[in-house]
Amino acid sequence: MLDGWCGRAPERFIACQVPWLGDPQVAAEEVRRNAERGFKGVTFPESPAGRGLPSLYGDHWDPFFRACEETARW
């Protein structure tokens, strides 16, 4: 997506990654790596618990959200 679409028309397309949500540490590493590659944002379900993932109301997702803050991806 980044190279094929966004790289060819960056004024028209915004690179937004879909992180791996099975492990928040892996997701955090992806956010950092893709930020360096030029991705501008990430997607995240508004209710992860509704998808069988841990709730937002705890510290489970902290590594992921910390990476988003560090790279200004939100």
Contacts in CASP RR format, 6 or more apart in sequence:
PFRMAT RR
TARGET T0000
AUTHOR 0000-0000-0000
METHOD contacts of the structure
MODEL  1
MLDGWCGRAPERFIACQVPWLGDPQVAAEEVRRNAERGFKGVTFPESPAG
RGLPSLYGDHWDPFFRACEETARW
1 15 0 8 1.000
2 15 0 8 1.000
2 34 0 8 1.000
2 37 0 8 1.000
2 38 0 8 1.000
2 39 0 8 1.000
5 13 0 8 1.000
6 13 0 8 1.000
6 14 0 8 1.000
6 15 0 8 1.000
7 13 0 8 1.000
7 15 0 8 1.000
14 40 0 8 1.000
14 41 0 8 1.000
15 34 0 8 1.000
15 38 0 8 1.000
15 39 0 8 1.000
15 40 0 8 1.000
15 41 0 8 1.000
16 39 0 8 1.000
16 40 0 8 1.000
16 41 0 8 1.000
16 42 0 8 1.000
16 43 0 8 1.000
17 30 0 8 1.000
17 31 0 8 1.000
17 34 0 8 1.000
17 39 0 8 1.000
17 41 0 8 1.000
17 42 0 8 1.000
17 43 0 8 1.000
18 42 0 8 1.000
18 43 0 8 1.000
19 27 0 8 1.000
19 30 0 8 1.000
19 31 0 8 1.000
19 42 0 8 1.000
19 43 0 8 1.000
19 44 0 8 1.000
19 64 0 8 1.000
20 26 0 8 1.000
20 27 0 8 1.000
20 30 0 8 1.000
21 27 0 8 1.000
21 44 0 8 1.000
21 45 0 8 1.000
21 48 0 8 1.000
21 53 0 8 1.000
22 53 0 8 1.000
24 60 0 8 1.000
24 61 0 8 1.000
24 62 0 8 1.000
24 63 0 8 1.000
24 64 0 8 1.000
25 63 0 8 1.000
27 63 0 8 1.000
27 64 0 8 1.000
27 67 0 8 1.000
28 63 0 8 1.000
28 64 0 8 1.000
28 66 0 8 1.000
28 67 0 8 1.000
29 67 0 8 1.000
31 42 0 8 1.000
31 64 0 8 1.000
31 67 0 8 1.000
31 68 0 8 1.000
31 71 0 8 1.000
31 73 0 8 1.000
32 67 0 8 1.000
32 70 0 8 1.000
32 71 0 8 1.000
35 71 0 8 1.000
35 72 0 8 1.000
35 73 0 8 1.000
39 73 0 8 1.000
40 73 0 8 1.000
41 73 0 8 1.000
41 74 0 8 1.000
42 68 0 8 1.000
42 73 0 8 1.000
42 74 0 8 1.000
44 64 0 8 1.000
45 51 0 8 1.000
45 53 0 8 1.000
47 56 0 8 1.000
48 54 0 8 1.000
48 55 0 8 1.000
48 56 0 8 1.000
48 61 0 8 1.000
49 55 0 8 1.000
49 56 0 8 1.000
54 60 0 8 1.000
54 61 0 8 1.000
67 73 0 8 1.000
68 74 0 8 1.000
END
